[in-house]
Amino acid sequence: MDDQAKRAALQRHWQASDADDFEAEHDIYRDDAVLDYPQSGERIHGRRNIQESRSVQPNKKRFTIRRILGGGDLWVSEFVLTYDGVPSYVVSIMEFCDGLVAHETQYFGDRFEPGPSRAHLVERLG
């Protein structure tokens, strides 16, 4: 699978995630994939367990992709994941093996107010 095909697979993955299409969302993973959430200290083994963990999550989710970068077997997606109207800023690192994701790590960051000491140095993003 070349880089263009991997980028397209990632775009389909995030579109399916946003549409709550749990089957299509998880087509990208190997059967023995591993998903890590460092902030909560969780590791989920296996595509079916990853899929189930997401399908039983009760919140209404929306995904807004900001960018997808990568090459070869290492890809990074930056997106806003909105749970019940509250945004989290997420970076997903996916490692491919034989054309499918073997390992994913997701890092979450919550919105915070900017520090007043640097207000004169920054441009506010939307």
C-alpha positions in Angstrom: 0.0 0.0 0.0 1.5 3.3 -1.1 1.3 6.6 0.8 -1.6 7.9 -1.3 -3.6 4.7 -0.5 -2.8 5.1 3.2 -3.9 8.7 3.2 -7.2 7.7 1.5 -7.7 4.9 4.1 -7.2 7.4 6.9 -9.7 9.8 5.4 -12.2 7.0 5.0 -11.5 6.0 8.7 -12.2 9.5 10.0 -15.2 10.0 7.9 -16.7 6.7 9.1 -15.8 7.7 12.7 -17.7 11.0 12.3 -20.7 9.1 10.8 -20.8 6.4 13.6 -20.2 3.7 11.0 -18.4 1.4 13.4 -17.8 -1.3 10.8 -16.2 1.0 8.2 -14.3 2.9 10.9 -12.4 -0.3 12.0 -11.6 -1.7 8.5 -8.3 0.1 8.8 -7.0 -2.0 11.7 -5.3 -5.4 11.8 -7.1 -8.1 13.8 -4.3 -7.9 16.4 -4.1 -4.1 16.5 -3.3 -2.3 19.8 -4.8 1.1 20.8 -3.2 3.1 23.6 -4.7 6.0 25.5 -1.7 7.3 27.6 -3.7 9.9 29.6 -6.0 7.2 31.0 -3.4 4.5 31.1 -5.5 2.2 28.9 -4.4 -0.3 26.3 -6.9 -2.2 24.1 -5.9 -5.3 22.3 -7.6 -6.4 19.1 -9.7 -4.8 16.4 -13.0 -6.1 17.7 -12.2 -4.9 21.2 -11.3 -1.5 19.9 -14.5 -1.4 17.9 -16.6 -2.4 20.8 -15.0 0.1 23.1 -16.0 2.8 20.7 -19.5 1.5 19.9 -20.5 1.4 23.6 -19.2 4.9 24.3 -22.5 6.8 25.0 -21.5 10.4 24.1 -22.5 12.0 20.8 -19.2 12.4 18.9 -18.1 14.6 16.0 -14.7 14.6 14.3 -13.2 17.6 12.5 -9.9 16.7 10.8 -7.3 19.5 10.8 -4.6 17.6 9.0 -3.1 14.2 8.2 0.6 13.9 7.8 2.9 10.9 7.3 4.7 8.6 5.1 5.6 5.0 4.9 4.3 3.2 7.9 3.9 6.2 10.3 1.0 8.6 10.1 -0.3 11.4 12.3 -3.8 12.8 12.3 -4.6 16.0 14.1 -8.3 16.6 14.8 -10.9 18.0 17.1 -13.1 15.4 18.7 -16.3 16.9 20.1 -18.1 14.9 22.8 -21.6 16.2 23.5 -20.6 19.7 22.2 -17.3 19.9 24.2 -14.1 19.9 22.1 -10.9 18.0 22.8 -7.9 18.4 20.6 -6.5 15.0 19.6 -3.4 13.7 17.9 -3.6 10.1 16.7 -0.4 8.3 15.8 -0.9 5.3 13.6 1.7 2.7 12.7 0.9 0.5 9.7 2.0 -3.0 9.0 1.2 -4.8 5.8 -1.3 -2.0 4.8 -3.3 -2.0 8.0 -2.9 -0.2 11.4 -1.0 -2.3 13.9 -0.7 0.3 16.6 -2.4 3.5 17.4 -1.8 6.0 20.2 -4.2 8.9 20.9 -3.3 11.9 22.9 -6.0 14.3 24.1 -5.7 17.9 25.1 -8.5 20.1 26.5 -9.0 23.7 25.6 -7.6 26.3 28.0 -7.6 30.0 28.3 -4.4 31.8 27.1 -2.0 33.3 29.6 -2.3 37.1 29.8 1.5 37.5 29.9 1.8 36.5 26.3 -1.3 38.2 24.9 0.7 40.8 23.0 2.7 38.1 21.2 -0.1 35.8 19.9 -2.7 35.7 17.3 -6.0 34.0 18.5 -7.1 31.0 16.4 -10.8 30.4 15.7 
